[in-house]
């Protein structure tokens, strides 16, 4: 250990078990689904956000989008803004 620098804290047992439980639930295809106007969202226990857009396009993980694109969609569609608020994307 270097002087004055503490070692990297590892995940606790409880945190590790919680992560395993969420990954298992996501693998079993458990999710919350909600419709906002023409947008359909699925929120998985691991935090992944699946979005079906009005034109039928589906993104399996909204985190892969650039923040500017998400912000522009949010400003353009009030339903999408409400959907992201529901998902905790403030």
N, C-alpha and C positions, 0 to 999 in steps of 0.2 A: 504494500500500500504506500502510495506517495504521501509525503508529509502534508497534513491539512486537507487531504481529499479522501472522503469516505468512499467505501466501495459502492458499486451500483446496487441499489436495492432490488431485490428479486421479488417477484409476485408472491403474495401470501398463499397459503394452501387454500383458504376460502376463495380468494380471487381466482386461483387456477381452476378450482372446481366449478365456479360460476361460469368461467369462460368455456370450459368443456361442455357444460349443460347447454349454454347458448348455441355453441357450434353443433351439438347433437340435435337440438330443436330445429336449427336452420337446415340441417341435412335431412331431417324428416319432413321438410317442406311446411313447417309451421310458420304462420305469418298473420299479421293483422291487415285486412283489406278494407279500403274505404273509397267511395266515389265522391268526387268534387266536380260537379258539372260534367264536363266531358273527359276529365282526367281521372284515372284510376291509379291508386297507390297501394303498394304492398310494403309493409315494414317488417323486416325480419329481425329476430332476436339479436343478431350480430350487428345490427345497425344499417344493413344494406337497404336501400330504398329503390324498389322496382316501380317504374312509372310507365303507364300506357297513355300516350298522347292522343288528342282528338283525331289525328289523321291515321291512327292505327299503329304508329311507330312505338316500339317497346324498348326501353332501356332497362337492363337488369340491375344496374347500379348507377345511381345519379352522381355518386362521388367521382365517377370518371369524367364528368363534364367540367369544363373550365368554369370558374366562379363567375366570370363575366356573362357567359351564356345563361347560367341559372338565374343571375340577377336580371338579365334582359327579359327572360320568360316570366319571371316573377312580376316585373313591372308591367308587362303586356297583358297578362291574364290574371284577373282577380281570383278565379277559381284555383289556379296554380299557387298563388300566394297563400290562400287559405289552406291548401293541401300541405304546403311546406311548413306552415305554422302548426298544423296538426302533428306533423312528423317531428317537430322540435327544431326545425331549421329556421331559427329566428334571425 
